[in-house]
Amino acid sequence: MKKLYVQIYLTVVASLVLVVIVAGAMWRFALDAGPGAQAVEMVGEVAAALLPPPQAPRDEQQRVLQRLSSKLNADFALFDARQDLIADAYAHPGTRQLVPPEPSSRRWGGWRGGGHVVGDGWHIRLPDERALVVRLPHPPSHPGFSWVVFLIVIALAVALAAHPVVRRLTRRLERLEASVNALGQGDLSARVKVHGRDEIARLARSFNRAAERIETLVHSHRMLLANASHELRTPLARIRLGVELLKKDSPDKAMREAELERDIAELDELIEEILTASRLDATVGLETRETVDVLALAAEECARFDACTLGGDSADVQGDPRLLRRMVRNLLENARRHGAPPFDVTVRRDGDGVRLQVCDRGRGIPDAERERIFDPFYRVPGSSGNVGVGLGLALVRQIARRHGGDAKAAARDGGGTCVEVTLAS
């Protein structure tokens, strides 16, 4: 009973057997009160009208029964109140004699004028307390055996029909269980084949989406760790070299200290971006949701850069101000590092959302590479400027999507690149 399909299967069979038993009982009751019983009741009314009174001689009562038996082609037996035989008549010689019911039988106390099955005949209680037992040309068979056969046939039919249905249902659950176990053992490519549109199919789709997200997160974390370890070596090496040079007296000591501070700032920024990316991967929604004026936020960040011009309209969004500020700063830092001034920042209302655009006058990005610059630590092949290095634009897209939008890059008329971000209000 530990197997789910066995439990479901037995539940279905037991439920339908119960239905069959109830239906059989109702059928048995209907048989008692059906057309056969009505016909016998009519015969009883005719016999009661034709039979002489109880005080009449038995020969006279015998002659009446003989005429009824001949006319109706049925067997009759008449008993008094003490169940002693008064007269009988058989239309079919050699048939079994009719007998009255036992005194203790509940059938003997039936309704007056009513009919009940007694052995292979029908018992009718006459108004004068006499009992008439009638056997029709086609005597009513006792329904017990037929009912048992009917029950067995229905049960077998239900059992045979339910087994493949239940087995098909639970087999899909077993495949889902196997995929869950495979995922738990480290097979991130484990998926379930979806069949149908029922609850199990929806569960399979949910599992596939969860497995795909887990695989994507694990892959991105592995790539992030590998690339971050590579990228961290460069500033660490420069810091180590700077520290060694600072140990020596040199006239350019101040310049070396400034370079060392820049390397430390670069290392700190890279670590901050790695932590931000990991935090975004680990959470589903926004940790903080406030009303943020994107134009005001862009103006604050634009003021930190030379040759940065701002235009557009005031536009509010519901989001995390810290993440939105990081997004705008990364856009401007990307334009400064890999583009060329002037930098134009534009904020516009776009239907139910906000469109933020940062453009530069740099060399631009090849069409085939514009989508890949949003990958973490991606480098444009053959580019001396290391366009796309780091997590800057990757974080921009993550933050934009977390706020119901997206990010894309396009060529700027006259040369340069425009990175455009959409945000939901």
C-alpha angles and dihedrals in degrees: 000000000000092000111091094215090055091052093048092044095051091045091054093047094046092048093051093045087055089051090050092051092051091046090049092051091050089048091052090051091047089051091056092051098033133108092290092057091047091052092051090048090054090050089051092052091050092047092048089053095047101039116094118240120281090259092061118106116272092239090061092049089047091053092051091050090049091053091047091048092049095046097043097033089229138123119248135189124181121204131183126232090276090053093249115147114256101174141335138193129191124200090192113051116218095031122132117277119256116243132194120247120264114273090240092052114115087219091067090065095054127138118292110262090013128120131226133180112256115179104307095339144055125261118216121185109214122213091251091059093256116131123225119198114198130191113192124213088263103034116215109255118224107263095216097091093042090048092052091048090047091050093049093048093049092047092051092046092050092046093050094045097043098049099070092042094051092042092052090051096049094041088065089052090051091052089050090050091050091052092048090051091048091051090048090052092055104269098133092178092065111128136167123234107238119226125181131344103271131111093281090052090051089048090051091050091049090050091049091050091048092047091048091050091048091050091048093048094048091047092048091047091051091049091045092052093047095046094040092053088052095046094046092058093068099059091037091054091049091048091050091049091046092052091051091050092048089060088066124070109247136159091233093055092120091053091050091051090053091050090048090053091050091050091050090048090050091049092048092049092049092051090048091052091049091051092047092050091049092048092051091050092049096051131061105200135025117288091211129028120189138147107270127187102220093196093054092046091049090049091055093051094041090057089066092062131067120235092020118142125190130204141160140067136308108268128178126206133179108242151100108304093204093054093043090052090050089051094053092044092051090051092053093043090052091051091049096046101041104021136045134246144299098069116198120199119191130183119192138170110244112188107288093349144053128252119208119188129186116188132184137182099236130127092285130228126273114254093243092055101046095093096043095055086078090064115101114266093354119162125201105238113252093009114136090194092062091231111201097017114152135013100294101107093031088060090046091059094043092052093045092051091046086058094050097264141082144227132236139168127229138175117265120229109255093022135305136071135282120203111199125197126191122200131188117237 
